[in-house]
């Protein structure tokens, strides 16, 4: 009986050994199979240089001005045509939220118009070129001039922006810029009207065409808008800019001398559309 029990235990041990040997190659094979490779998601650097290009429509307005002729006076009924511009720039994306760029824009010419009106006066003792009195010395009259000029400019601004986060590919932003504008006056003209035309022409003693003045002015801008990710490198940008440009000289007397007039500056409400292209 004891012998049978021992033989049964020996047979079970042999069976277990044979089973383990038959399974070991499969286990070994399983251990030799390469583990699956899990690829990490593709990541991009958040910083880098970019180029930009813009086209705009400018709702332009003049803040008024002062003219010097027979004293000093203010222009009245000042207005200005709208215009458009093209611009380029280079910038740097500092991180996901901050970026800065430098832009240059050429603003195409638009007509500026302003009127002057001298108070009523009496044309006393004015003489004609060939002798004789133009008026009897008691004739009242008023003089008004209609001034006009073509105004174009170049704007150079350094800008900083705060990106407010990306939502479905759209990134709203706000920003501000500071710099200068080179304002160019051309084709400055003046036309005189009045109830006593001879009186007006004699007092003014000037031609109808004046040389335009060009000068650098201080300028600043406030920005708001949103960009859309077309691809990793390209973004469409649509926005609004409020631009304020300080005053300066407008037109000069022929042959030199002090400027005929000064403007008080310009305010532009600019609607822009453009593209930003990342260089990294």
Secondary structure, DSSP 8 states (H G I E B T S, - for coil): -HHHHHHHHHHHHHHHHHHHHHHHHHHHHHHHS------------S-EEEEEEEEEEEEEEE--EEEESSSEEE-EEEEE--EEEEEEEEEEE-SSSEEEEEEEEEEEEEEEEEEEE---EE--S-B-TTSSBSS-S--EE-EEEEEEEEEEEEEEEEEEEEEEEEETTEEEEEEEEEEEEEEEEEEEEEEEEESSHHHHHHHH---SEEEE-EEEEEEEEEEEEEEEESSSSEEEEEEEEEEEE--EE-EE-TTSSSBSEEE--EEEEEEEEEEEEE--
